[in-house]
Amino acid sequence: MWKHTPRPLAHSPSRPNAGIIERLSPVRRLPIFMNLVIVLPTYNEADNIEAITAELLALPGIKCERHILIVDDDSPDGTGDIADRLAERNPGRVSVLHRYEDPGLGRAYIAGFKRALAMGADVIVQMDADFSHSPHYIPTFLDILENDPTVDVVVGSRYVPGGELDAHWSWWRRFLSWWANAVYTRLILDLNVKDGTAGFKAWRRRALEGIGLDRINSNGYVFQVEMAYVAERLGFKVVEVPIYFEDRRIGKSKMSVPVKIEAAFRTWQIQLRHKHLTPADRIDRTASQREELGSGTVVVR
């Protein structure tokens, strides 16, 4: 694994597919090198989703077709309804996937990744909807993938030189995050990546297909650790880019103490489940196996 120093950026202070309703639009293919789908999992992000979507749609420096896929876990605050209105106002650019069963961050991302692949995405960006991940890093991620075809995953990292945490984080929160990434997960899993819990990444299509999303079992925040570990075990090339990680602007963090304890326990399960993986275990997908996407409203039972 090697690290890339990007151009200077301004800091920004159980049943697959069960119970899913999707409001989808086809990705419009252009004669350029990539089609990009940005996956935004949401739960109670009514105060953020419209602003983050607008910023992503207007983001300069992206040389390919972009599409935003909002994956909402039946948010009681009406996030899903707002997302539907955004899709109606931006046909062909915004889609919504509504999930009503098997909630959780990991399951939401798996559903979103599968849908993005079915939409014909060449690159899939995963990020939070609360502005803790600044959209302005995305052009740098894409530049790396365009300029080096050997790179499979770009990680927005807090723990490589140049990476920073929000100045408002308490010392205890900083210590827990550092310990989880620099000590705990690296000691157990022997990870090369410095930010194993990072949730801001750009995946090349072949990486997600090669991982085989059905082999990923984690559902909470430890999902990020499992994806990082499996990617490394399978020999995919990872590049870390330093980012400034801003605390969420509006709303309350969903990273509770019980969630952190669960993540610590499940890290051991991840190691036992995947420690025997090698590059030979990559899943091979051919073009004929790729699902074609239609438009409209689809109910998957």
LINTASUL-V690774 format. One record per residue. RES is the residue in one letter. NEAR is the number of other ideal C-beta (glycine too) atoms within 8 Angstrom. D_LAST is the distance of its C-alpha to the last C-alpha in whole Angstrom. Layout:
# LINTASUL-V690774
res = {RES,RES}
near = {NEAR,NEAR}
d_last = {D_LAST,D_LAST}
This chain:
# LINTASUL-V690774
res = {M,W,K,H,T,P,R,P,L,A,H,S,P,S,R,P,N,A,G,I,I,E,R,L,S,P,V,R,R,L,P,I,F,M,N,L,V,I,V,L,P,T,Y,N,E,A,D,N,I,E,A,I,T,A,E,L,L,A,L,P,G,I,K,C,E,R,H,I,L,I,V,D,D,D,S,P,D,G,T,G,D,I,A,D,R,L,A,E,R,N,P,G,R,V,S,V,L,H,R,Y,E,D,P,G,L,G,R,A,Y,I,A,G,F,K,R,A,L,A,M,G,A,D,V,I,V,Q,M,D,A,D,F,S,H,S,P,H,Y,I,P,T,F,L,D,I,L,E,N,D,P,T,V,D,V,V,V,G,S,R,Y,V,P,G,G,E,L,D,A,H,W,S,W,W,R,R,F,L,S,W,W,A,N,A,V,Y,T,R,L,I,L,D,L,N,V,K,D,G,T,A,G,F,K,A,W,R,R,R,A,L,E,G,I,G,L,D,R,I,N,S,N,G,Y,V,F,Q,V,E,M,A,Y,V,A,E,R,L,G,F,K,V,V,E,V,P,I,Y,F,E,D,R,R,I,G,K,S,K,M,S,V,P,V,K,I,E,A,A,F,R,T,W,Q,I,Q,L,R,H,K,H,L,T,P,A,D,R,I,D,R,T,A,S,Q,R,E,E,L,G,S,G,T,V,V,V,R}
near = {9,4,9,9,5,11,4,4,9,5,7,8,3,3,6,4,6,10,7,13,10,13,10,15,11,9,13,6,7,7,3,7,6,12,14,15,15,14,14,14,13,15,11,9,13,10,6,14,16,8,8,13,14,8,9,12,11,6,12,5,6,10,8,13,11,12,16,14,16,16,15,15,11,9,13,5,7,8,14,12,7,11,14,10,8,14,14,7,7,11,8,8,9,16,14,15,16,11,15,7,8,10,9,9,10,13,11,14,13,10,13,14,14,9,15,12,14,10,15,10,13,10,15,15,13,12,11,11,12,11,13,8,12,11,10,9,14,14,11,11,13,15,9,15,14,9,5,8,4,5,12,11,14,14,14,13,14,13,9,11,5,6,13,10,9,9,4,4,10,5,6,6,8,10,8,9,12,10,9,14,15,8,9,10,13,11,7,9,12,6,10,6,13,9,14,15,12,13,10,11,11,13,13,12,11,7,12,12,10,12,15,9,9,5,8,13,6,11,9,12,11,13,13,11,15,14,10,14,14,13,13,13,11,13,8,11,9,15,14,14,16,12,13,9,11,11,8,11,7,6,9,3,5,6,6,6,5,6,11,12,8,10,14,9,8,11,14,8,8,14,11,7,7,12,7,4,8,8,6,4,8,10,8,5,7,6,4,4,5,10,5,5,11,7,6,5,7,8,7,8,4}
d_last = {41,43,43,43,45,44,46,47,44,45,43,41,42,13,9,9,7,5,6,7,9,11,15,16,20,21,24,27,29,33,35,36,35,31,28,27,24,25,22,22,20,21,21,24,26,27,30,30,27,29,32,30,28,32,33,31,31,35,36,38,39,36,37,33,30,28,25,24,20,19,17,17,16,16,20,22,25,23,22,19,21,24,22,20,24,25,22,24,27,27,25,25,25,23,19,17,13,12,11,11,10,13,15,18,20,19,16,16,18,16,13,16,18,16,15,19,20,17,19,22,24,27,27,25,27,25,27,27,27,30,33,34,33,35,34,37,37,34,37,39,35,35,39,39,36,38,41,40,38,38,36,33,32,34,34,35,37,39,41,43,46,46,43,43,41,42,45,44,42,44,46,44,41,42,43,40,38,41,41,38,38,41,42,39,36,39,41,38,36,39,37,39,37,39,36,34,32,32,29,30,30,30,28,29,26,27,27,24,23,26,25,22,19,17,21,21,20,22,20,23,26,27,24,27,29,27,26,30,31,29,30,34,33,32,35,33,36,36,38,38,39,41,39,40,38,38,37,34,36,34,32,32,31,28,30,32,34,31,29,32,33,30,30,33,32,29,31,33,30,29,32,32,29,30,34,34,32,34,34,33,30,29,26,27,25,26,26,24,21,20,17,18,17,17,18,16,13,10,6,4,0}
